[in-house]
Amino acid sequence: MERNASSPLNSTFLLTQLLPITTADINATVKAFSVFDGCDHQVEAILFDLTLQCINVVVGIPANLLVIAILIRNRKEPSTSDIFLGCLAFMDAYFGAMTPFNLLNLYFWQSKGIWSAIKFSYGVKDTTGPLFLSCICIDRFMAVLFPIIFGQHKHVRYRISLSMLVLCLTFAYSGAKVVGGLPNFEKVFTGEVLATFAWMIVCNISILWALKRSRGAGKDEMHPMKKKAFKTVYSILCIIVFNYLPPVALFPFEDYYSPDVFRCYVQPTGFAFLNISSTTQPLVYLSRLEKVPFLSDMCIKNCCTHASAENKNKKTPAQSTLA
């Protein structure tokens, strides 16, 4: 009887003693939220990435909006790859617009909800750039090397379907990035970048080789349309090498770095070159145009106004002396 009577007391005593320990253990396993993702004392590479992203805000957003305006203006005579360029420009403008929120959240708000939205924008940038550039490469590849098949599939519905597929993959990847906790999730992006980088390199080199061969023997000048295509493909190749080569060179060697070094230094540095493509891509597109609409007219108008004002100032002294 005494044993049975003391059992509840002993159980209560044991629970009382174990409860603080268990609670402490649980609290110890809960990871504190950090907008720096555990790199609070190793922020150099993150700040380097954010510095380049500020260029996206100042230059990239206006350039992408200008690209979208030009594509809308030329919608009556569109190029087959305009839908890919438009989607890419819109997503780049969206990514650039998230940079101020990122900066404010890092140093002022410290909001987990806003950080989730920023991570979603990072997922969008990770996916749309390589995939839409790959779509443009496919379009040019088919046009140059397989013109007959390309002519049979010029309808816009094929491009819309491909764009919808890219957007579905983008939102799926971005959603998974926000959720987090997926094993080896970083390697998904590494595989994507490696595959698209290899494809775009092979595709563009094949196009350049085919265009050079098309000049024929004894011909020094290339056909104007082929010359334009040559410049387009060459510019895309430059973007690929400058913006996508650093992550391709760094990310496959993740296992050779310590987790902290890879997360706090290697990843932000590689992503910095990828993120600045939100500025380089629209600028390269605008540089290929013979005349940039909207901007050119505005500049000409300002120059004419300035020149006419100077002429008036020059004429005024002459007229006064004649008088």
Secondary structure, 3 states (H helix, E strand, C coil): CHHHHHHHHHHHHHHHHHHHHHHHHHHHHCCCCCCCCCCCCCCHHHHHHHHHHHHHHHHHHHHHHHHHHHHHHCCCCCCCCHHHHHHHHHHHHHHHHCHHHHHHHHHHHCCHHHHHHHHHHHHHHHHHHHHHHHHHHHHHHHHHHCHHHHHHCCCHHHHHHHHHHHHHHHHHHHHHHHHCCCCCCHHHHHHHHHHHHHHHHHHHHHHHHHHHHCCCCCCCCCCHHHHHHHHHHHHHHHHHHHHHHHHHHHHHHHHHCCHHHHHHHHHHHHHHHHHCHHHHHHHHHHHHCCCCCCHHHHHHHHHHHHHHHHHHHHHHHHHHHHC
